[in-house]
């Protein structure tokens, strides 16, 4: 695992910001549902910044963009954000950004806007880009999409243990309630739906202020959220979710002073590996790269 100090992160992101003005006409490589990025391991990048909330309760939009660029550069092994994003999205793509709009705890607009800016920066036409959640099945851009970006915040969930990237695609289902039995263990099958299969280019699990516990179903629990100030980014949703789950479990141990399992357990993450073969949940098969602020990192 690689750890980079915040000072090094700021130096890198400053250089990358300058380089991002140079856009490539065509990507060198398009990633879609990639399971392994180095040998037999799935690469996941964790990037954090202690100053993300330095100005109040709203995450800093500039730092959000820098974190995203740094993560994608390291994920793709590209030197500049322009090269990194162009290796993921083509100018000819029709792109749906699958966000999460649950009013209690939505994907931060700063993340949505940063993703939108980078997709447009690659050369995608604005009419070929849409950000949506509950309307994806009726959205004409998502109906024609050639590429998806999946993003949502990590939180505990009364039905699935955690609300994660794998669960975020439930709005593509004709009847989402069909996926709720047995701790939503079948959520991995969502990746086979026609509007989804083979289209996902990037997964971004937002760990800005994750929720590690809740007391009331379908209600956010601000007293059980904390400023972790990070993003988890990867091509393998199972690997990204499993790292996020480990952070949530570690925070629960710290807070409760004991090993208190999630209730219900997050069965769908392991099942996405063993039953649906979408990626790996095994930490030994995950290349976790850590960038930036490392205080109370938990993994």
N, C-alpha and C positions, 0 to 999 in steps of 0.2 A: 504494500500500500504506500502511496505517495502523499506526503503532507507538505503543503506550501504555506509560508507565513503570509499574513495579511499584507505586509510591505511588498513582498514579491508579487502578490495578487494585484495590488494597485499598479505596480510597474508594468506587469503584463497587460492589464486591461487598458492602460493608457496607450501602450503600443498598439494594441488591437483596435482601439477606437480610431486611431489614425489610419490603420490599414483597412478599416471597413469601408472607406470611401471608394476603394477599388473593387468593383463588382465584376465577376466573371460572367461571360455570356452563356456558358453551359457548365453544369456540374460535372466533376470528374467521376462521381459515383452517386447513385441514389440508393439509400438504405430503406428497406421496407421489411418490418417485422424480423429484424436480424436477431438471432438467438445468441450467437457468440461473436465477440469482436476480437479477442486475442486467444489463439489456440482453442482450448475447450472452455474458456471462461467468458462470461458475460460482463462487459464493462459497465460500471455505474459510476457516475461522477457526483460527488457531494461537494457543493460549494456554498460557503457561508461568509457573511460580513457583519461584524459587530455593530456597524453604524447604520444598518438598514432602517432601523426605527429611531435614529438619532434626533429627528425633528418632530416626534409625536407618535400618534397611533396609526399613521398611514405610512406604508413602506415607501422609501425613496425610489422614485421612478428611474432615476439615472443609475443608481446602484443595482436595481433590479435588472436593467438591461445589461450592465457589465457582468453580473453574475451569470446570466443566461449565456452571454457570448463566451465567457471563460469556460463554462461547462461544456458547451458545444465544441469549442476548439479542442479541448482535451479529449472529449469523447471521440472525435473524428481524427485526431492527430494532425489537424491543420494549423497553419501558423497564424492566420488572420480570420476574423469572423466572416468576412466575405467568402473566403474559401470554404470555411466550415459549413455555412448555411447553404452554399451552392452545391455541396456534396450531399445534401439532404433533400432539397427542393429544387425543381427545375422551373424555369420561366413559363414553360407550357403547362405546368400542373394546375389543376383545379383543387383548391385546398380548403378543407374544413378544419377549423380549430375547435375541437370538442372541449368545451369548458364545463363549468359546474356553477349553476346559478341559485342553488339553495340559499334562500334569503338569510338563514341563520349563520351561514359560513361559506360564502361563495369563493370561487377563484378570484384572487385580487385583480382588479382592473389593470393594475400596473403590469401584471404578467401577461394578460390578454393583449394589451397594447404593445408590449415589447415583442411578443410573438408576431403580431400583425405587421409591425414595422419591418421585421426581419424577412418575413415572407414577401412583402412588397419590395423590399430592397434587392431580393434575388431577381426580380423582374416579373413576378406574377401579377397579372392584371387585377385591379381592385374588384372588378365584377366577378372574378374567379376565386374570390376569397370570402369566407363567411365564418363568424364566431357564433356558435349556437350550442344549446344544451337540450332543452325539452322539445324543441321544434325540429330536431335534425331529420326526422323521417319525412317531413313535409318541405324541408328546405331545399330549393332547387340546386344550390351549390353542393350540398352534401349528397344529393341524389346523383349528381354527375361527378363527384369528387374522385380524383386519381390519387390524392394524398391526404392523410389525416395527421394532425398533431393532437395528442391527448394530454390534457392538463387539468388538475384539480388539487385542492388542499387535502392533506391527510388528517383524518379524525376518527375517533371511535364511532361505532355505528351499532344501533340496537338490533339490527337483523344480521349483519355480516361481520361483526367484530370490529372491522375498520372499513371506512369508506376510502377506497383506493383506486388506482388507475384501472385495474381490471374491472371494478364495479362501475366505473365512470361511463362505460359503454352501454349500460342497461337501458338508456333511452332510445337505443336503436332497435330494441325488441318490440314486437307487436303488443305483447302483454308483459310488462315488467314484473308483475306479481308472480308470474310463472317461475321466477328465478329466486324466490324468497325462502323456499323450504330448506331445512337442514343447514342453517347458517349461510344460506346463499352459496352452497358449495359448487353449484353448477355455473357460476358466473364466467368461468373460462370459456364456455361454449359460445358466449357472445362474439368471440373473435371469428366465428364461422358465418356470422350473418352477412348477407350479400352486400350491404352498404359498408361493411367493415373489412371483410376478409382481404388480406394482402395489401392493405392501403396505409397502415400506420407507419409513419416515418420517424416519429420522435415521441417519447413519453417524458412529461415534466411533472413530477410530484412536488407540490408546493409545501415546503416545511418552514414557512415564515413564522407562523404561530399555531402549530399543530395542537389538536385536542387529544389528550391522552386518557380521558375518562369523561363519562357523562352520568347524570343521575335521572334525567327525564327523557323518555323516548321522543324523538323528533324535535328536540330542543338543543340548541348549542349550550355549552357549559363554559363560559368565559373564565370561571375560576379554575378550570382544568386545562387552560391553554397557557402556553409560554412562548417567549420570543426565542425561537431556535435560529431564526434568521438564515434559512438555507433553502436550497433547491436540490432535489435528486433528479438526475437526468440520465436517460439511457435509451437503448433500442429494445431492450428486453423488459416488458412490463412486469414480469414475475420477479425478476431480479431487483428492479427498482422498488416494487411494493414490499419485497421481503426485507430490504434494507430499512425502508420506512417503518415496517412493523417492528424490527429490532430496536429502533430508536424509541418508538412508543412504549415497548415493553420495558426498556431500560429506565425511561422516565417514570413509569408506574412503580418500578422497584424503588427508585429514589424517593418518590413522593409518599408512598404507602409504607415504606420501611420494611417491606416484605415482598415476596414473589406473589403478586395477585394477578392471576390469568384473566384475560379478557372474557367477558360473558355477554354474548356467545363468543366462542373462539373464531378466529379468522381462518376458517377452513379453506376458503376459496383460493387463497394464495398458494398453499401447498398443492391443492388439487389442480390448479392451473399448470403446475409442473408435472405431477405424477399421472394425472388423468388426461389432461388435454395437451400436454407437451408443448406449451407455449413459450417456455423458457425455463430458467432454473431458480429454485428457491434455496438451494444449498449454498451457504456462505463460502464453502471451500471451492465452489465453482463460479464465484463472483469476484471480479477484479474491481475492488472498491478504491477509487482515487479520491483523496480528500484535499480540497483546496481552500485556502483562506483561514478564517477564524476557527480555532480548534478548542475553545473552552467548552467544557461539558458537551462534548461531541457524541458520546454514548456509543459509538461504534469504532 
